[in-house]
Amino acid sequence: MLLVLPEEQKAHLGWLPRAGGRRSGPPRARRGAAWPGVRRGAGRAGPGLVPGPAPASEPAPLVSAVGELGRLALELLRRGAAPRACEVAARKLSVGAEAVQHGVEGLAYLLTESSKLMISEIDFQDSIRVLGFSDELNRLLLQLYLENRKEIRSILSELVPKRPSYHSLEWRLDVQLASRSLRQQIEPAVTIKLHLTQDEDQTAQVLQTDPSTLLHLIQQLEQALGEMKTNHCRRIVRNMK
């Protein structure tokens, strides 16, 4: 199952490759500093230079940018919009705050919709292929999705409003045999009292219908239960869990 991105979200996500841009130009060398990977000392291999330990490499700008935007996207789902956090991230990435906010919104949409559908790794990669990102950025987005989809689904489940659930049912059959205008008649009616539970509170709903409408309702419910046993519905339910 592929995820179809709206044009607005494509425009927001299109900013991501620019978030990890590097400054152009070679690195400046300090006066009197040795070349990377060597240290000063006496030896036969060269004029006072012997191999030394390589310096610790810094995280790639693109990895750092995607990680920062992914963190903000999760915070957006948990607590809502945070303009101040976007401003702080914009100063770190040396970009505009509005661009960061759009990137976070696009990334939150991508992660949310993908987690709802529980799409596979291959489908996720095919869904973002239309954005024209590099292989490195696609790999980072896939890793971000796989690491956080369970937490995102947990957050989304808490946001869904709790609906009333069934508790018990009472019913009564009433039959009107005569009236002032018509002495001989038969008008059956089924009265149903439905008890519901919501947040440990119980409510009751009283419904009344005729037997033919009740039979039609029963047939529709039985048909829906039969469709739930088909492979198509089982696949949908499995992806929703």
Residue frames relative to the residue before (quaternion, step in Angstrom):
aa qw qx qy qz dx dy dz
M 1.0000 0.0000 0.0000 0.0000 0.00 0.00 0.00
L 0.2215 -0.7959 0.5544 0.1011 3.56 -0.62 1.16
L 0.3742 -0.7011 0.5657 0.2198 3.54 -1.22 0.63
V 0.2205 -0.7709 0.5885 0.1034 3.56 -0.74 1.12
L 0.2306 -0.8024 0.5413 0.0995 3.57 -0.52 1.21
P 0.4479 -0.6634 0.5210 0.2964 3.61 -0.95 0.78
E 0.6433 -0.5477 0.3720 0.3845 3.56 -1.20 0.51
E 0.6231 0.5473 -0.3484 0.4369 3.58 1.02 -0.73
Q 0.6864 0.4641 -0.2838 0.4825 3.58 0.95 -0.87
K 0.5876 0.5507 -0.3717 0.4618 3.59 1.11 -0.55
A 0.6505 0.5071 -0.3159 0.4689 3.58 1.01 -0.82
H 0.6475 0.5077 -0.3254 0.4659 3.60 0.99 -0.77
L 0.6997 0.4600 -0.2733 0.4734 3.59 0.91 -0.90
G 0.5768 0.6149 -0.3755 0.3851 3.59 1.15 -0.49
W 0.5987 0.5722 -0.3591 0.4304 3.58 1.26 -0.26
L 0.5040 0.7057 -0.4061 0.2881 3.61 1.17 -0.50
P 0.6621 0.5055 -0.3570 0.4226 3.69 0.78 -0.75
R 0.6698 0.4947 -0.3087 0.4597 3.60 1.09 -0.56
A 0.5409 0.6419 -0.4005 0.3674 3.58 1.23 -0.30
G 0.7713 0.3323 -0.1856 0.5102 3.59 1.08 -0.62
G 0.2565 0.8003 -0.5063 0.1934 3.56 1.13 0.61
R 0.3422 -0.7328 0.5551 0.1942 3.58 -1.11 0.77
R 0.5038 -0.6064 0.5089 0.3457 3.54 -1.21 0.43
S 0.4325 -0.7082 0.5006 0.2466 3.55 -0.98 0.88
G 0.6497 0.5224 -0.3901 0.3909 3.53 -1.25 0.50
P 0.5337 -0.6366 0.4396 0.3417 3.58 -1.08 0.63
P 0.5700 -0.5924 0.4303 0.3728 3.60 -1.15 0.45
R 0.4767 -0.6721 0.4914 0.2821 3.54 -1.12 0.76
A 0.3017 -0.7459 0.5685 0.1713 3.55 -1.01 0.85
R 0.4050 -0.7086 0.5223 0.2471 3.57 -0.94 0.88
R 0.5544 -0.6196 0.4446 0.3332 3.53 -1.11 0.70
G 0.8294 0.1851 -0.1731 0.4979 3.52 -0.84 1.04
A 0.5425 0.6201 -0.4105 0.3907 3.60 1.25 0.06
A 0.4722 -0.6701 0.4917 0.2936 3.54 -1.09 0.67
W 0.6127 -0.5327 0.4233 0.4022 3.56 -1.28 0.32
P 0.5982 -0.5641 0.4032 0.4016 3.63 -1.10 0.56
G 0.7934 0.3141 -0.2360 0.4650 3.52 -1.01 0.86
V 0.7294 0.3247 -0.2356 0.5540 3.62 1.23 0.04
R 0.1525 -0.7655 0.6156 0.1089 3.56 -1.26 0.43
R 0.5636 -0.6175 0.4337 0.3360 3.52 -1.17 0.54
G 0.3381 0.7226 -0.5576 0.2294 3.53 -1.12 0.69
A 0.5817 -0.5787 0.4366 0.3689 3.55 -1.28 0.12
G 0.2579 0.7568 -0.5753 0.1726 3.56 -1.04 0.74
R 0.5631 -0.6200 0.4393 0.3248 3.53 -1.28 0.31
A 0.5922 0.6204 -0.3810 0.3452 3.58 1.12 -0.49
G 0.8217 -0.0658 0.0700 0.5618 3.60 1.01 -0.52
P 0.6796 -0.4972 0.3521 0.4086 3.56 -1.28 0.07
G 0.8424 -0.1850 0.0800 0.4997 3.56 0.16 1.28
L 0.6512 0.4882 -0.3290 0.4790 3.64 1.19 0.31
V 0.0211 0.7722 -0.6345 0.0243 3.59 -0.92 0.92
P 0.6126 -0.5630 0.3854 0.3990 3.63 -1.10 0.57
G 0.0739 -0.7919 0.6061 0.0078 3.54 -1.07 0.82
P 0.6880 -0.4779 0.3324 0.4333 3.60 -1.23 0.09
A 0.4849 -0.6648 0.4850 0.2962 3.55 -1.02 0.82
P 0.5221 -0.6418 0.4515 0.3341 3.61 -1.02 0.72
A 0.5800 -0.5843 0.4352 0.3646 3.57 -1.17 0.60
S 0.3895 -0.7357 0.5082 0.2208 3.56 -0.82 1.00
E 0.4204 -0.6966 0.5277 0.2438 3.55 -1.07 0.80
P 0.5845 -0.5788 0.4140 0.3899 3.65 -1.09 0.52
A 0.5562 -0.6127 0.4446 0.3429 3.56 -1.03 0.81
P 0.5690 -0.6209 0.4068 0.3538 3.63 -0.98 0.77
L 0.6510 0.5220 -0.3292 0.4420 3.59 0.99 -0.79
V 0.6373 0.5194 -0.3268 0.4662 3.60 0.98 -0.81
S 0.6670 0.5004 -0.2972 0.4651 3.56 0.94 -0.91
A 0.6658 0.5116 -0.3080 0.4473 3.60 0.94 -0.87
V 0.6713 0.4851 -0.3022 0.4719 3.59 0.89 -0.91
G 0.6406 0.5229 -0.3277 0.4570 3.58 1.01 -0.75
E 0.6602 0.5018 -0.3057 0.4678 3.58 0.99 -0.83
L 0.6808 0.4722 -0.2926 0.4774 3.59 0.93 -0.87
G 0.6204 0.5335 -0.3448 0.4600 3.60 1.07 -0.65
R 0.6322 0.5191 -0.3297 0.4714 3.58 1.03 -0.76
L 0.6683 0.4874 -0.3027 0.4734 3.59 0.96 -0.82
A 0.6198 0.5406 -0.3492 0.4491 3.59 1.06 -0.67
L 0.6564 0.4893 -0.3106 0.4829 3.60 1.00 -0.77
E 0.6359 0.5110 -0.3290 0.4756 3.59 1.04 -0.72
L 0.6039 0.5528 -0.3507 0.4547 3.58 1.11 -0.65
L 0.6723 0.4793 -0.2958 0.4805 3.59 1.01 -0.78
R 0.6884 0.4900 -0.2936 0.4469 3.59 0.98 -0.80
R 0.8553 0.1530 -0.0127 0.4948 3.57 0.65 -1.14
G 0.5854 -0.5718 0.3911 0.4212 3.59 1.20 -0.10
A 0.7664 -0.3694 0.2624 0.4553 3.54 -1.34 -0.12
A 0.0677 -0.7809 0.6209 0.0056 3.56 -1.10 0.83
P 0.1906 -0.8260 0.5192 0.1087 3.62 0.18 1.24
R 0.6426 0.5315 -0.3435 0.4320 3.60 0.96 -0.75
A 0.6415 0.5116 -0.3273 0.4687 3.60 1.01 -0.77
C 0.6302 0.5203 -0.3355 0.4686 3.60 1.06 -0.67
E 0.6363 0.5220 -0.3312 0.4615 3.59 1.04 -0.72
V 0.6419 0.5091 -0.3259 0.4719 3.58 1.01 -0.79
A 0.6628 0.4910 -0.3051 0.4760 3.59 0.97 -0.84
A 0.6226 0.5434 -0.3470 0.4436 3.59 1.05 -0.69
R 0.6477 0.4959 -0.3250 0.4786 3.61 1.02 -0.72
K 0.6367 0.5233 -0.3390 0.4537 3.60 1.02 -0.69
L 0.7561 0.3828 -0.1949 0.4938 3.56 0.97 -0.91
S 0.3713 -0.7545 0.4630 0.2800 3.60 1.33 -0.06
V 0.5434 0.5587 -0.4296 0.4561 3.57 0.91 1.00
G 0.6623 -0.5099 0.3730 0.4028 3.55 -1.32 0.07
A 0.5686 -0.6121 0.4303 0.3419 3.56 -1.12 0.69
E 0.6344 0.5328 -0.3419 0.4436 3.61 1.01 -0.71
A 0.6346 0.5218 -0.3299 0.4649 3.59 1.04 -0.74
V 0.6387 0.5134 -0.3237 0.4729 3.58 1.01 -0.78
Q 0.6519 0.5186 -0.3211 0.4505 3.58 0.93 -0.86
H 0.6589 0.4891 -0.3108 0.4797 3.61 0.95 -0.82
G 0.6441 0.5195 -0.3255 0.4575 3.59 0.99 -0.77
V 0.6470 0.5098 -0.3135 0.4725 3.58 1.01 -0.81
E 0.6568 0.5057 -0.3163 0.4614 3.59 0.95 -0.84
G 0.6619 0.4964 -0.3092 0.4688 3.58 0.96 -0.81
L 0.6636 0.4935 -0.3025 0.4739 3.58 0.98 -0.82
A 0.6328 0.5203 -0.3309 0.4684 3.60 1.03 -0.75
Y 0.6408 0.5114 -0.3285 0.4690 3.60 0.99 -0.76
L 0.6545 0.5193 -0.3145 0.4506 3.59 0.91 -0.89
L 0.7016 0.4606 -0.2728 0.4702 3.59 0.84 -0.95
T 0.6583 0.5253 -0.3165 0.4365 3.59 0.97 -0.84
E 0.7090 0.4502 -0.2714 0.4700 3.57 0.77 -1.01
S 0.6410 0.5128 -0.3321 0.4647 3.60 1.01 -0.70
S 0.6661 0.4910 -0.3030 0.4726 3.59 1.01 -0.78
K 0.5974 0.5600 -0.3656 0.4425 3.60 1.06 -0.66
L 0.7515 0.3859 -0.2019 0.4955 3.56 0.89 -0.98
M 0.2642 -0.7843 0.5120 0.2301 3.60 1.28 -0.32
I 0.1358 0.8213 -0.5408 0.1205 3.56 0.88 0.94
S 0.5550 -0.6319 0.4391 0.3160 3.55 -1.16 0.64
E 0.6997 -0.4506 0.3386 0.4390 3.56 -1.32 0.13
I 0.6675 0.5061 -0.3077 0.4513 3.58 0.90 -0.92
D 0.6697 0.4890 -0.3045 0.4687 3.59 0.93 -0.88
F 0.6232 0.5269 -0.3479 0.4615 3.61 1.02 -0.70
Q 0.6682 0.4910 -0.3088 0.4658 3.59 0.89 -0.86
D 0.6572 0.4951 -0.3131 0.4742 3.59 1.01 -0.78
S 0.6394 0.5442 -0.3310 0.4306 3.60 1.07 -0.68
I 0.7443 0.3757 -0.2243 0.5046 3.60 1.01 -0.75
R 0.4504 0.6966 -0.4574 0.3205 3.58 1.25 -0.05
V 0.6097 0.5756 -0.3510 0.4169 3.60 1.12 -0.64
L 0.6070 0.5748 -0.3568 0.4169 3.60 1.21 -0.36
G 0.3981 -0.7538 0.4526 0.2617 3.60 1.23 -0.26
F 0.3225 0.7563 -0.5098 0.2532 3.61 1.08 0.62
S 0.5872 -0.5540 0.4533 0.3779 3.53 -1.31 0.28
D 0.6584 -0.5075 0.3723 0.4128 3.57 -1.27 0.32
E 0.6314 0.5400 -0.3384 0.4418 3.59 1.04 -0.73
L 0.6801 0.4765 -0.2937 0.4734 3.58 0.91 -0.90
N 0.6258 0.5269 -0.3386 0.4648 3.60 1.01 -0.73
R 0.6478 0.5140 -0.3168 0.4646 3.57 1.01 -0.79
L 0.6553 0.5106 -0.3122 0.4609 3.59 0.98 -0.81
L 0.6590 0.4962 -0.3132 0.4706 3.59 0.98 -0.80
L 0.6335 0.5186 -0.3299 0.4699 3.59 1.02 -0.76
Q 0.6540 0.5046 -0.3111 0.4699 3.58 0.94 -0.85
L 0.6407 0.5209 -0.3199 0.4645 3.59 1.01 -0.81
Y 0.6595 0.5070 -0.3050 0.4637 3.59 0.99 -0.80
L 0.6916 0.4873 -0.2889 0.4480 3.59 0.84 -0.96
E 0.6913 0.4920 -0.2849 0.4461 3.60 1.00 -0.76
N 0.8017 0.3235 -0.1399 0.4828 3.60 1.08 -0.62
R 0.4605 0.7150 -0.4563 0.2618 3.64 1.15 -0.11
K 0.6291 0.5245 -0.3522 0.4530 3.62 1.03 -0.65
E 0.6640 0.4878 -0.3077 0.4759 3.58 0.96 -0.81
I 0.6364 0.5244 -0.3353 0.4555 3.59 1.01 -0.76
R 0.6539 0.4975 -0.3179 0.4731 3.60 0.96 -0.80
S 0.6220 0.5277 -0.3385 0.4691 3.58 1.09 -0.66
I 0.6486 0.5063 -0.3136 0.4740 3.59 1.01 -0.81
L 0.6676 0.5021 -0.3047 0.4575 3.59 0.93 -0.87
S 0.6362 0.5305 -0.3400 0.4452 3.60 1.02 -0.70
E 0.6508 0.5034 -0.3196 0.4700 3.59 1.11 -0.60
L 0.6542 0.5230 -0.3150 0.4463 3.58 1.15 -0.55
V 0.5748 0.5920 -0.3854 0.4131 3.60 1.19 -0.45
P 0.4270 -0.7046 0.4919 0.2815 3.65 -0.73 0.94
K 0.4488 -0.6887 0.5052 0.2626 3.56 -1.02 0.85
R 0.2399 -0.7847 0.5612 0.1087 3.54 -0.77 1.08
P 0.6164 -0.5464 0.3981 0.4037 3.61 -1.16 0.45
S 0.2156 -0.7697 0.5911 0.1077 3.56 -1.11 0.75
Y 0.6095 -0.5864 0.4045 0.3479 3.53 -1.23 0.57
H 0.1293 -0.7863 0.6004 0.0672 3.56 -1.06 0.85
S 0.7633 -0.2342 0.1813 0.5741 3.60 0.73 -0.99
L 0.2443 -0.7696 0.5797 0.1096 3.56 -1.34 0.28
E 0.0649 -0.7574 0.6489 0.0325 3.55 -1.10 0.84
W 0.0194 -0.8094 0.5869 -0.0051 3.55 -1.02 0.76
R 0.0753 -0.7802 0.6206 0.0196 3.53 -1.27 0.52
L 0.2597 -0.7588 0.5819 0.1350 3.55 -1.04 0.87
D 0.0722 -0.7893 0.6097 -0.0014 3.56 -0.70 1.16
V 0.0762 -0.7845 0.6152 0.0167 3.54 -1.01 0.86
Q 0.2186 -0.7620 0.5993 0.1114 3.55 -0.76 1.09
L 0.1999 -0.8255 0.5234 0.0689 3.60 -0.54 1.21
A 0.8092 -0.0154 0.0327 0.5865 3.60 1.09 -0.56
S 0.1105 -0.7595 0.6369 0.0729 3.51 -1.35 0.37
R 0.7026 -0.4502 0.3209 0.4479 3.58 -1.23 0.05
S 0.7310 0.4197 -0.2430 0.4800 3.57 0.98 -0.78
L 0.7888 0.1446 -0.0641 0.5939 3.59 1.16 -0.56
R 0.2985 -0.8093 0.4824 0.1524 3.51 -0.39 1.24
Q 0.7805 0.2311 -0.1275 0.5668 3.58 1.03 -0.68
Q 0.3165 0.7131 -0.5689 0.2601 3.56 -0.51 1.22
I 0.1755 -0.7534 0.6230 0.1157 3.53 -1.28 0.43
E 0.1051 0.7840 -0.5996 0.1216 3.58 -0.46 1.25
P 0.1130 -0.8163 0.5641 0.0513 3.60 -0.06 1.23
A 0.0182 -0.7765 0.6298 -0.0048 3.56 -1.18 0.65
V 0.2441 -0.7610 0.5886 0.1220 3.55 -1.00 0.90
T 0.1399 -0.7812 0.6064 0.0498 3.56 -0.75 1.11
I 0.0883 -0.8046 0.5871 -0.0104 3.56 -0.76 1.11
K 0.1254 -0.7602 0.6346 0.0608 3.55 -0.98 0.93
L 0.1153 -0.8256 0.5524 -0.0021 3.54 -0.34 1.31
H 0.1921 -0.7821 0.5876 0.0782 3.56 -0.67 1.17
L 0.0904 -0.8082 0.5819 -0.0110 3.58 -0.78 1.12
T 0.2226 -0.7565 0.6024 0.1231 3.54 -1.26 0.55
Q 0.1022 0.7716 -0.6199 0.1000 3.55 -0.94 0.97
D 0.8350 -0.0830 -0.0012 0.5440 3.56 -0.62 1.22
E 0.6887 -0.5107 0.2535 0.4478 3.57 0.92 1.04
D 0.5963 0.5077 -0.3804 0.4920 3.59 1.24 0.36
Q 0.2575 -0.7783 0.5586 0.1265 3.56 -0.97 0.87
T 0.0579 -0.7687 0.6369 0.0104 3.50 -1.08 0.89
A 0.2453 -0.7621 0.5833 0.1372 3.56 -1.26 0.38
Q 0.1207 -0.7687 0.6263 0.0480 3.54 -1.07 0.86
V 0.2056 -0.7789 0.5845 0.0972 3.58 -0.81 1.04
L 0.0376 -0.7985 0.5995 -0.0393 3.56 -0.75 1.15
Q 0.0681 -0.7863 0.6131 0.0350 3.54 -1.15 0.61
T 0.0945 0.7867 -0.6006 0.1076 3.54 -0.95 0.92
D 0.5166 -0.6125 0.4869 0.3477 3.56 -1.29 0.16
P 0.6679 -0.5360 0.3241 0.4020 3.64 -1.10 0.49
S 0.6418 0.5292 -0.3471 0.4331 3.64 0.95 -0.74
T 0.6560 0.4858 -0.3144 0.4846 3.61 0.97 -0.78
L 0.6347 0.5263 -0.3292 0.4601 3.58 1.03 -0.75
L 0.6449 0.5068 -0.3231 0.4720 3.60 0.99 -0.76
H 0.6402 0.5138 -0.3282 0.4674 3.59 1.01 -0.77
L 0.6392 0.5221 -0.3215 0.4642 3.59 1.01 -0.79
I 0.6402 0.5176 -0.3238 0.4662 3.59 1.01 -0.82
Q 0.6474 0.5212 -0.3212 0.4539 3.60 0.96 -0.80
Q 0.6597 0.5017 -0.3139 0.4632 3.57 0.97 -0.81
L 0.6534 0.5028 -0.3178 0.4682 3.61 0.98 -0.77
E 0.6476 0.5035 -0.3215 0.4729 3.60 1.00 -0.78
Q 0.6327 0.5196 -0.3305 0.4695 3.59 1.05 -0.70
A 0.6490 0.5084 -0.3178 0.4683 3.59 1.02 -0.80
L 0.6472 0.5035 -0.3221 0.4732 3.60 1.00 -0.76
G 0.6330 0.5250 -0.3334 0.4611 3.58 1.08 -0.67
E 0.6588 0.5033 -0.3115 0.4643 3.59 1.01 -0.76
M 0.5918 0.5781 -0.3680 0.4245 3.59 1.14 -0.54
K 0.6608 0.5076 -0.3109 0.4572 3.59 1.18 -0.41
T 0.5204 0.6368 -0.4229 0.3805 3.62 1.23 -0.10
N 0.6307 -0.5574 0.3839 0.3796 3.58 -1.20 0.50
H 0.6221 0.5573 -0.3475 0.4261 3.59 1.03 -0.75
C 0.6967 0.4542 -0.2803 0.4793 3.60 0.87 -0.94
R 0.6260 0.5323 -0.3474 0.4517 3.58 1.00 -0.70
R 0.6434 0.5148 -0.3276 0.4622 3.58 1.02 -0.73
I 0.6449 0.5122 -0.3221 0.4669 3.60 1.00 -0.78
V 0.6629 0.4979 -0.3062 0.4678 3.59 0.93 -0.91
R 0.6428 0.5258 -0.3337 0.4460 3.59 0.98 -0.77
N 0.6729 0.4805 -0.2978 0.4771 3.60 1.03 -0.72
M 0.6421 0.5329 -0.3227 0.4468 3.59 1.16 -0.51
K 0.6110 0.5689 -0.3600 0.4165 3.62 1.13 -0.48
